[in-house]
């Protein structure tokens, strides 16, 4: 399942990820209580509009959740609060 790159960027920012520009666009997760975590992912500056299935899987792994949960996070059916509960249960934050 391919996802729109701008949608991923926009919705990760809405869910607490903070941008850092470099050779790629890096997104680091900041918890709802303002603590910067070590959870991060990146998006290439390349020209492709969509991010392919294998890269979506890799981004989900980097965000420490299942691919289906990542897709839900991007499509806004998984809230920031629900995402943090998953991370807490896994001992990631």
C-alpha positions in Angstrom: 0.0 0.0 0.0 1.5 3.3 -1.1 0.9 6.4 0.9 1.1 10.1 -0.2 4.3 11.6 1.1 2.8 15.0 2.0 0.0 13.2 3.9 2.5 11.2 5.9 4.5 14.4 6.7 1.4 16.4 7.7 -0.2 13.8 9.9 3.0 12.7 11.7 3.5 16.4 12.6 -0.1 16.5 13.9 0.6 13.4 16.0 3.7 14.9 17.8 6.6 14.4 15.4 8.9 17.3 15.0 10.8 18.1 11.8 14.5 18.3 11.3 15.9 19.1 7.8 19.1 17.5 6.6 19.9 15.2 3.6 16.4 13.9 4.3 13.4 15.2 6.3 13.8 13.6 9.8 10.8 13.4 12.1 11.4 12.8 15.8 8.6 11.9 18.2 7.9 14.3 21.1 5.6 12.8 23.7 2.5 14.7 24.7 4.3 15.8 27.9 7.0 17.4 25.9 9.8 14.8 26.1 11.8 14.1 23.0 12.0 10.4 22.4 14.5 8.4 20.4 11.7 7.4 18.0 12.3 8.8 14.6 11.7 8.2 10.9 12.7 10.0 7.7 11.3 11.0 4.4 13.5 11.4 1.3 13.4 14.8 -0.5 13.1 12.8 -3.8 10.6 13.6 -6.4 8.2 10.6 -5.8 4.8 11.7 -4.6 4.0 8.4 -3.0 5.9 6.3 -0.6 5.8 2.6 -1.6 4.8 -0.4 0.5 8.3 -1.5 1.5 9.2 2.0 2.7 5.9 2.3 4.6 6.8 -0.9 6.4 10.2 0.5 7.2 8.7 3.7 8.6 6.3 1.7 10.7 9.3 -0.2 12.2 11.1 3.0 12.9 8.0 4.4 14.6 8.0 1.1 16.6 4.5 0.0 15.5 3.0 -2.5 13.1 2.4 -1.5 9.5 -1.4 -1.5 9.9 -1.1 0.7 13.0 1.2 3.1 11.0 -1.3 3.3 8.2 -4.0 4.0 10.8 -1.8 6.7 12.3 -1.4 8.4 8.9 -5.1 8.0 8.1 -6.0 9.5 11.5 -8.0 6.5 12.7 -5.3 6.0 15.4 -5.0 9.0 17.6 -1.8 10.4 19.3 -3.1 9.2 22.6 -3.7 5.7 21.3 -0.2 5.7 19.7 1.4 6.7 23.0 -0.5 3.9 24.8 0.9 1.4 22.3 4.4 2.8 22.8 4.0 2.7 26.6 2.8 -0.9 26.5 5.8 -1.8 24.4 8.2 0.0 26.8 9.3 2.5 24.1 8.4 5.6 26.1 
